């Protein structure tokens, strides 16, 4: 893993990969809404996409949702441990280990997604822009790039309301502790622990840490617009219905912001 890749995956994902799907099912209470909104956005813009690339794919959960709808599914992630799980779960898809902020796959896609705050693992805004540039290079003409992100408000909410929470995972217990990174409002450090079987006092506790960072949405929009053309932005918690002209606009107070982009228009010289 190179120095400029995601700054929060070094110890969390190798340790938790075998349990990640169970953890995700227990913790990600909004996952079905994210799946449904993503699907509706795609259907509104591209009725029958043939190819999809998922950045920060993890164990391939989002790609699995589209296995019956999109013929060619590709996932990219920096964690080989997560990808091993994904390959077992979705053998018909292609999984590639790589840096989502700087990649070249020598092909293009109808749809590119980066969901479940995967982008928040990139440690600075230049890395975010690198992801936008890479997505732009890999997007078919008229294609769609969709990503979501924590806002400063939602990171604050994690520290305020979720610090110290626990969730049952199988026969074990998954614990979450979150704190700010120094005085920074836009970055948090989350510590996780899992005892796979609470009845087995011999089993070692698994631990890991994740850092997540975000930026004011105007700064994100500015960096993305260098490489892509904006279509709409959504506050996921308000986006109960969508249409081709967009829905509720995301703001810095949104608890999850979603963005939709397409190719920049070609200019004549």
C-alpha positions in Angstrom: 0.0 0.0 0.0 1.5 3.3 -1.1 1.8 6.3 1.3 -0.9 8.3 -0.4 -3.6 5.7 -0.3 -6.5 5.6 2.1 -5.1 6.5 5.5 -7.5 4.4 7.6 -7.4 0.9 6.3 -4.0 -0.4 7.5 -5.2 -2.4 10.5 -9.0 -2.3 10.3 -9.7 -4.2 7.1 -7.2 -7.1 7.4 -8.6 -7.8 10.9 -12.3 -7.4 10.2 -12.6 -8.6 6.6 -13.9 -12.1 7.6 -16.7 -10.4 9.7 -17.3 -7.3 7.6 -20.6 -8.4 6.0 -22.1 -9.3 9.4 -20.9 -6.0 10.8 -22.3 -4.1 7.9 -25.7 -5.8 8.2 -25.8 -4.9 11.9 -24.6 -1.3 11.7 -25.6 0.1 8.3 -29.3 0.7 9.0 -29.6 3.0 6.0 -28.1 0.5 3.5 -31.4 -0.4 1.8 -32.2 3.2 1.3 -28.8 3.9 -0.2 -29.2 0.9 -2.6 -32.7 2.0 -3.6 -31.7 5.6 -4.2 -28.7 4.6 -6.2 -30.8 2.3 -8.3 -33.4 4.9 -9.0 -30.7 7.5 -9.9 -29.2 5.1 -12.4 -32.6 4.1 -13.9 -33.6 7.8 -14.3 -30.4 8.6 -16.3 -29.3 5.3 -17.9 -32.2 2.8 -18.3 -30.1 -0.2 -19.3 -26.4 0.2 -18.3 -24.1 -2.6 -19.3 -21.1 -1.9 -17.2 -20.5 -0.7 -13.6 -17.3 0.1 -11.6 -17.5 0.3 -7.8 -14.7 2.3 -6.1 -13.9 1.2 -2.6 -16.0 -1.9 -3.2 -15.0 -3.6 0.0 -16.6 -7.1 0.0 -18.7 -6.2 -3.1 -22.0 -5.7 -1.4 -23.2 -2.9 -3.7 -22.2 -4.8 -6.8 -24.2 -7.8 -5.6 -27.3 -5.6 -5.6 -26.9 -5.1 -9.3 -25.9 -8.6 -10.4 -29.2 -9.3 -12.1 -29.3 -5.9 -13.8 -25.9 -5.0 -15.1 -23.8 -7.5 -17.2 -20.3 -6.4 -16.4 -19.4 -5.6 -12.7 -16.0 -4.5 -11.6 -14.9 -3.6 -8.1 -11.7 -1.7 -7.1 -10.4 -1.6 -3.5 -7.0 -1.2 -1.8 -7.6 -4.1 0.7 -6.7 -7.5 -0.6 -8.4 -9.1 2.4 -11.7 -7.5 1.6 -11.4 -8.4 -2.1 -10.9 -12.1 -1.2 -14.2 -12.1 0.5 -15.8 -10.3 -2.5 -14.5 -12.8 -5.0 -16.1 -15.6 -3.0 -19.4 -13.8 -2.7 -19.6 -12.6 -6.2 -17.5 -14.8 -8.5 -19.0 -13.5 -11.7 -17.6 -10.0 -11.0 -14.0 -8.8 -11.5 -12.2 -7.4 -8.5 -9.0 -5.3 -8.8 -6.7 -4.2 -6.0 -5.7 -0.6 -6.4 -5.8 3.0 -5.3 -9.2 4.6 -6.1 -7.7 8.1 -6.1 -5.3 7.2 -9.0 -6.1 4.2 -11.3 -6.0 3.3 -14.9 -8.1 0.3 -16.1 -7.8 1.0 -19.8 -11.6 0.8 -20.2 -14.7 2.8 -19.6 -18.0 2.3 -17.8 -21.6 3.3 -18.0 -21.9 3.8 -14.3 -19.2 4.4 -11.6 -20.1 4.5 -8.0 -18.3 5.2 -4.7 -20.7 4.7 -1.9 -21.1 4.2 1.9 -18.6 7.0 2.6 -15.7 5.2 1.0 -14.4 8.5 -0.2 -14.1 9.7 3.4 -11.1 7.4 3.8 -9.0 9.5 1.4 -6.8 11.7 3.6 -6.8 15.0 1.8 -8.8 17.0 -0.8 -6.1 16.4 -3.5 -6.8 12.6 -3.2 -10.5 13.3 -3.6 -9.8 15.3 -6.8 -7.6 12.4 -8.0 -10.6 10.1 -7.6 -12.8 12.6 -9.6 -10.2 12.8 -12.3 -9.8 9.0 -12.5 -13.6 8.6 -12.6 -13.9 11.1 -15.4 -11.3 9.2 -17.5 -13.2 5.9 -17.0 -16.7 7.2 -17.7 -18.5 6.5 -21.0 -19.9 9.4 -22.8 -23.3 10.1 -21.1 -22.3 7.9 -18.2 -23.0 8.5 -14.6 -20.7 8.9 -11.5 -22.5 8.7 -8.2 -20.8 9.1 -4.8 -21.8 9.8 -1.2 -20.0 11.4 1.6 -20.2 12.3 5.3 -20.6 16.0 5.9 -19.0 17.9 8.8 -22.4 17.7 10.5 -22.6 13.9 10.1 -19.1 13.3 11.5 -20.0 15.4 14.5 -23.1 13.3 14.9 -21.0 10.1 15.0 -18.9 11.5 17.8 -22.0 12.9 19.7 -24.5 10.1 19.3 -22.6 6.9 18.4 -19.5 7.0 20.6 -19.6 4.0 22.9 -22.4 2.1 21.1 -22.3 -1.7 20.6 -24.0 -4.0 18.2 -24.5 -7.8 18.4 -22.7 -9.5 15.5 -23.3 -13.3 15.3 -22.4 -14.6 18.7 -20.1 -11.6 19.4 -20.3 -7.9 20.1 -19.0 -5.1 18.0 -18.0 -1.9 19.8 -17.5 1.6 18.4 -15.8 4.6 19.9 -15.4 7.9 18.1 -13.4 11.1 18.8 -12.3 14.1 17.0 -8.8 14.3 15.5 -7.4 17.0 17.7 -9.3 20.3 17.1 -10.3 19.4 13.6 -14.1 19.5 13.0 -13.8 17.7 9.7 -11.9 14.6 10.8 -12.7 11.8 13.3 -10.9 8.8 14.6 -13.0 5.7 15.2 -11.8 2.7 17.2 -13.5 -0.7 16.8 -13.3 -3.9 18.7 -15.0 -7.3 18.1 -15.0 -10.3 20.3 -16.4 -12.9 17.8 -17.9 -15.1 20.5 -18.8 -13.5 23.8 -19.2 -17.0 25.3 -15.6 -17.9 24.6 -13.3 -16.0 26.9 -10.2 -17.5 25.2 -10.9 -15.9 21.8 -8.8 -12.8 21.3 -10.5 -9.5 20.8 -10.1 -8.1 17.3 -9.3 -4.3 17.1 -8.9 -1.7 14.4 -9.0 2.0 13.7 -10.5 4.1 11.0 -10.0 7.8 10.3 -12.6 9.6 8.3 -12.3 13.1 6.8 -14.7 15.4 4.9 -14.7 18.9 3.6 -17.2 21.7 3.0 -19.5 20.7 0.2 -18.7 23.7 -1.8 -15.0 22.7 -1.8 -16.0 19.2 -2.9 -18.2 20.6 -5.7 -15.4 22.9 -6.9 -12.9 20.0 -7.1 -15.3 17.7 -8.8 -16.4 20.3 -11.3 -12.8 20.5 -12.6 -13.2 17.1 -14.1 -17.0 16.3 -14.3 -20.3 18.0 -15.0 -22.7 18.1 -12.0 -26.3 16.8 -12.4 -27.7 16.9 -8.9 -26.9 16.5 -5.2 -29.2 14.9 -2.6 -29.7 14.9 1.1 -30.3 11.2 1.4 -32.5 11.6 4.5 -34.9 13.8 2.5 -34.7 12.1 -0.9 -37.9 10.1 -0.6 -38.6 10.5 -4.4 -36.4 11.4 -7.3 -36.8 12.6 -10.9 -34.6 13.3 -13.8 -34.2 16.9 -12.6 -32.9 15.9 -9.2 -34.5 16.2 -5.7 -33.5 17.8 -2.4 -30.1 19.5 -2.6 -27.4 18.4 -0.2 -26.0 20.9 2.3 -23.3 20.9 5.0 -26.0 20.0 7.5 -27.1 16.8 5.6 -26.4 13.6 7.5 -25.4 11.9 4.2 -24.8 13.8 0.9 -25.0 12.2 -2.5 -23.7 13.6 -5.7 -24.4 12.7 -9.3 -22.0 13.7 -12.2 -21.5 13.0 -15.8 -18.9 13.9 -18.4 -17.9 17.5 -19.0 -19.3 18.7 -22.3 -16.8 18.7 -25.1 -15.8 22.1 -26.3 -14.9 23.0 -29.9 -11.5 24.5 -30.6 
